[in-house]
């Protein structure tokens, strides 16, 4: 199992929900953190909490719907002069639930793709070459299990596009210690998931981060966090490496 103590991880959407829990868990493993949110004010609480756990941490801000702001954020991270060993692209946006789905406005797609597809792709394109040069790295892009719901077309389409990008990038590093996979927290009671969701946010731990700790050199998988509920991190890693295979050997 990969040891992350002293490594650096970028966590997007770290101010609340699954991103907040992810940041706390990674800090508990001794991982240093770069915490993203739309505003530095939003990450003040989590920044203090992870530092109290004995790790180093910085906060950065960017509205992921503003691609220029994403570029500026990446420059700010570079200026920190720390190696980003792990990327957890957790941040996501569900624009609306359209019961009149035949009236879905184009803006739903434009905003959804900026936040859920293009911004995480930009982050991957920025850090993945550095990981390849160093010979190691982990990227987890957060996907969604939503299917057959035209009411959420912008969101689900943008996540499907992120799946495609992740799987295609994974083929380029298959068999190396740079691993890029997808992670799905399941339907959780977060601001995005809503109060009717069946799963507590805490149920996503440790499954939401299991791909960080795997060492089987396989990419392109969807790792569903709800498949690891009740397991220790060590048990989750063993199960993931045993049961989740990369897609590249399939026809």
N, C-alpha and C positions, 0 to 999 in steps of 0.2 A: 504494500500500500504506500502510495506517495506521501512523503512527509512534507508538510507545507510550512513548518516553522521557519520564520525568517524570510519566506518568499513574499512577493507582492501581488495582490489581487485587486483588480478594478471591479467594483460592484456597481452597476447602474441601477437606478431606482432604489437606492439604499435607505431612503428616509422612512419607509413604511412598508407594511405588508410582508410579502415573501422576501423582498430585498433586504429589509431590516433584519429579519430572522437569519437570513443567509450571512449578512455581515457579522452578526453576533456569533454565529456558529464558527465562521472562519477565524475570527479573532480568538475564540476559545481554543482553536487548534494552533495558535501562535502565528497566524498569517497576518502580515502587515497589509493595510488596506488603503485604497483610494476610493472614496465614497462619492458617488454622483447623485445629484438630484437637480430639480429645476432651479432651485435657489439655495444658496449656502445656508440661509436661515433654516431650511428644512432639515439639514443634516447635523445641526448643532448637537442634538440629543444623542444620536447614534455615534457621533465623533467622540463625545466625552465618554460614552459607555465602552467603546472598544479600546480607547486609550487606557481606561481604568483596568482593562484586562492585560495590560502590559505590552501591547503592540504599538507600532508606529502607524500613524494614519494621517491622511490629508483629505480635504473635501474639495470637490470641483462642481461647477454648475453648468448646465446647458439645457435649454428647451430642445428636446430631440426633434421637434417639428421644425426647428430652425437649423438647417444643415450648416449654415455659416457658423452658428454657435457650437455645433458639434466639432467642426474643424478647429475653432479656437480652443475648445476644451482639450482636444488631442494635443495641441501645441503646449498648453499649460501642463499637461501630464508629462510630456517630454522634458519640459523645463525642470521638473522635479528631479530628474536624473536618477531615477530608480528603475530597475528592470521589471517590467510588467510580465510576471510569469503566468498569471491566471486572469482570464477575462470571464466575468459572469454577467452576460447581457440579460439582466432581469427586467429592466424597465419596459413597460408596455402600456398601450392605451386602447380602451374600448370606447369608440366615439359615441355610439348610440345603439339602442335596440329598436329597430324599425318594424313595427307590426305592419305598416303599409310598405312592405319591402320593395314593391314595384316603383316606389317613389324615392328610393335611396338616392341621395344627392351625390354628385361626383366628389364633393369635399370629403365625404366619409372615406373614400378610397385614398385621396391625396394625403390626408392627415394620417390615416392608418399606415400607409406605406412609408411615409417619412419616419414615423416613430417606431414602428414595429419591424420594418424591413431595411430601409436605406440606412438609418442611423446605426443599427447594429452591424450591418454589412461594412459600413465605413470603419467602424471600430475594429472589426476583424481584419480588414485589409491593412489597417495601420499597424496592428501589433503582431499579426501572424508572421510576416516576414522576419521580424526581430526574433521571434521564438524559433523559427527555422534556422536562423543564423546561429543562435545559441545552442540549438539541438534539443530543446525541450520547451514545453508549454502546454497549457490547457485552456480551451475555450468552451464554454457552455452557453448556447443560445436558447432562450426560453420560448417554447412553442405552446400550442394549445390543442386540446383534444376536441374542440368544437367541430362538429360535422353536421351537414344537412340542415343548417339554420340560415336561410337567406335573410333573416332578421338581423344577423350580425355579419353581413357580407364583407364589409370593409375590413373588419378585424380578422375574420377567418381567412380571407384571401391573403392578407398581408402576412399572416403566420405561415400559411402554406408556401408563400414565396420565400420566407426565411428558411423553412425546411429545405427547400430546393437548393438554396445558396449554400447552406451548411453541408448538406450531403455531397454536393459537387466539390466544395473546398476540401472536404474530408478525404476524398479520393486522392488528392495531391500529396497528402502526408501519411496515408495508410502505411502501417508498418514502421513508423517512426515514433519518437517520444514527443512529438507535437500532436495532440489529440483534440479534435473539434467534434463535439456531439451536441445533441439537442436534449433539453430537459423540460418536462411537463409537470408542473406542480399539482395538477388536478384541479377540480372545481372547489376552490377554497373561499371561506368567508372573509375576503379582503374588500377594499374599496372597489376593486375591479370586479371581483366575483359576486359581490352583493351578499346580503344577510341570509338569503335562502339557500346558499351553497351547502352541500352536505358535509364538507370537510373543514375542520379547524385549520387555520394557517400553519400551526405547529406540526400538523401531520405531514407536511412537505419536507421536514427535516428528519433524517439526513438525506433522503432521496434526491432532493433538489440539487445537491452538490456532489452526489456520488461519483459523477464523471470526472471531477477534479482529482480524485484519489485513486482512480484506476490506473493500472500500469500495463495493460495488455496490448497497447499500441494499435488500438482499433478506433476508427472514427465513424461518423455518419449515422450513429444510432439515436433512437428516441428512448430516453430513460425516464419512465413514468414514476414520479416520486411516490405515488400511492402504492406502488409495488413493494416499497421498502418500509412501510409503516411498522413501527414496533421493533425494528432491527437496530442493533448498534451500527456504528459506522463501519467497523470491520466486517460485520456480517453482511451489510449492504454492498460493500465492495466485492466481497466474495460471490454473492448472488448475481450481481451485475456482470461480472466477468464470466460467470458460468452460463448465464441464461440470455444475455443480450449480445448478439453478434453483429458485426458490421454488414452492410447491405451489398458490398461490392462483389461478393462471390455469386450473387444471385443473377439469374438471367433477366 
